[in-house]
Amino acid sequence: TSLAPLLARSDARFVPGLNEELAASAVAGTQLVENFPHARYDGVLGVWYGKAPGLDRALDALRHANFVGTGASGGALAVVGDDPFCKSSSLPSHSEHAFAHAWIPLFAPSDPGDVLRLGRFAIELSRYSGLWSGLRIVADVADAGRIVDLEELQSEIVLPELERASGAPRPRIDTLLLPPNVLRIEQDLVFHRIEAVHRFARANDLNPITSRHARDRVGLL
């Protein structure tokens, strides 16, 4: 509550979720604003966050939201805290498989500066592709600190021209999750929106090789 005035000046609203899945559903609702004729804003950026157990609980809501889509002027970001070494958790957690199951592309920042840098790309990717984006923050990154030069983070983001898969394009936001329409949504998600993610990643060099040698035999990811 102490940050509420600061958030209000930036048109940001923090809403505690009753539980993780209802919070994800609320964020999903922010992406529908572009469909309303008298909306006050062109789009709303929605951000959900929780730890890995919360992601497990919210996964069904996130999958449904990802099928429906995200707004071109909004975007949706799911931030999850992973604890691989059980520092403050009862079980080791690694959420890559859960995000893959929901067809949500995942970013993995390596330090606090990366959280800001890759966070920008994650938001733009969501707007570009019509998918949610994920940001996985492990305990060591969450507990770390760093002085960040914000000007260094203002790199230009490349948006490749979108190409439609064969067949009639579906609406940007489609809430009709009933057969046979939902099967067409799934086809568009797998063969168009995920391919848009690949094009975005290549255009912005999001998976760089930072060190290599002619005799390399082992890779670290």
GIKA-V958415 format. One record per helix or strand of 3 or more residues. SS is the DSSP state (~ for helix, > for strand). FROM is the first residue (numbers start at 1). LEN is the number of residues. If there is no record, write none. Layout:
BEGIN
ss/from/len
SS/FROM/LEN
SS/FROM/LEN
END
This chain:
BEGIN
ss/from/len
~/4/6
~/20/11
~/33/3
>/46/6
~/52/17
>/76/7
~/96/6
>/105/3
~/112/18
>/133/6
~/139/4
~/150/4
~/181/23
END
